[in-house]
Amino acid sequence: MLRGRRIGVVVPAYNEETLITRVLSTIPEIVDYVVVVDDASLDETTTRVREFQARENHHYKLKLIQHEINRGVGTAIVSGYHDAMGAGMDVVAVMAGDAQMDPHDLERVVGPVVDGEADYVKGNRLFTGEAWHLIPHYRYVGNAFLSLMTKIASGYWHVADSQTGYAAISAEAIRTLNLDNLYPRYGYPNHLLVMLNIYNMRVRDVPVRPVYNIGEKSGIRLWSVVPRLSWLIFKWFLWRMKEKYVIRDFHPLLFFYGLAFFLLALSVPLFLRVFIVWAREGFGLIFPRVNLLAFMFTSIMGLQSLFFAMWFDMQHNAHLR
C-alpha cells in the first residue's frame, strides 16, 4: 500500500523460467497483490511460480493465471488488470517476467497515479541518456521510430518511449476503457495510448533505468515488427481522428490533415515524372518546369498543412500531460 492506496502488479510471462523467481523476489514492499499471467509457456515458468507461491515469506498476495493457448502479451496484461480489479486494487502496474524492469523504479511509476495527478504513467528508458549504451542499438533505433509515430497517432506528444511496458494505470481508467479490444500482442502499448487519448486520460512520462544483458531472451524481430506495427499505428491514428474529432467533438485540424495527405500523395507522381524526364535528358539542367513547380507547390503546402495539423493536435492535448 502506498499513501493509503492498494497497489497491484501484473506480471505477464512467457517462457520465463530463468528470471521469473527473480522478479517475484524483488517486488517492492508497497505492493499488496501480484498476479502472474502465464501465457501458455512451454518451459517451467508455471512450476517456478508455484514453488515461489508455496513459500510464506513474501509480503504480498500472489496469484497465478494460466492461459491455455498463447494469446499475446497484451491479452495477458488485460487478464491481469481484470483480476487485480476483482481483488480491489486502486492502482495496477505492469512488471514483465523477464526482470527488465527495475523494481526500485516502481514507486516512481505508480506515484503520480496514487496522488491523482495522472491516470496512466509510462516509464521512459531514454530520459537519462543511458539507454544508447545499454539497449542494443538496432532496438533503440526501432524504438525511437515507433515512438515518433506513436506521438502522432496518440496525441501524447510528451511520451518519448512508447514501447516500454513498465507502466501504471488507475482503477478508474481500467473501468472506463474497453480493454477487451486492446491489441493482443507487441503493439498493445501504442494501442492503449490511443485509447487513453480518446477518453482524455492524463498520461505522464517518468524516467526509469533500462535493464539488459541479465539472461533475458527477446522474441521481437524488428524487420518484421516495425513495418506491421507502423501500419497498425497509422490505422489507430485514423481511428482516433474519427472517434475524438468527429464522433465526440469537432476540430478543424481534420481539414489540415486531410489536405496534407492529399497534397503529399499528389506530389509523389509529380516527383516521379520530374525524375523520369530529368533522367531521359541525361541528368542535365533540363526539367519540365510546370511539372517541377507543381511538385514544389504540393510538397511544400502538404508539409505545411501536416505541421499545422500536428501543432493543433499538440495544443488540444496539452492539458493531458
Secondary structure, 3 states (H helix, E strand, C coil): CECCECEEEEEEECCCCCCHHHHHHCCCCCCCEEEEEECCCCCCHHHHHHHHHHCCCCCCEEEEEECCCCCCHHHHHHHHHHHHHHCCCCEEEECCCCCCECHHHHHHHHHHHHCCCCCEEEEECCCCCCHHHHCCHHHHHHHHHHHHHHHHHHCCCCCCCCCCCCEEEEHHHHHHCCHHHCCCCCCHHHHHHHHHHHCCCCEEEEECCECCCCCCCCCCCHHHHHHHHHHHHHHHHHHHHHHHHHHCCCCCHHHHHHHHHHHHHHHHHHHHHHHHHHHHCCCCCCCCHHHHHHHHHHHHHHHHHHHHHHHHHHHHCHHHC
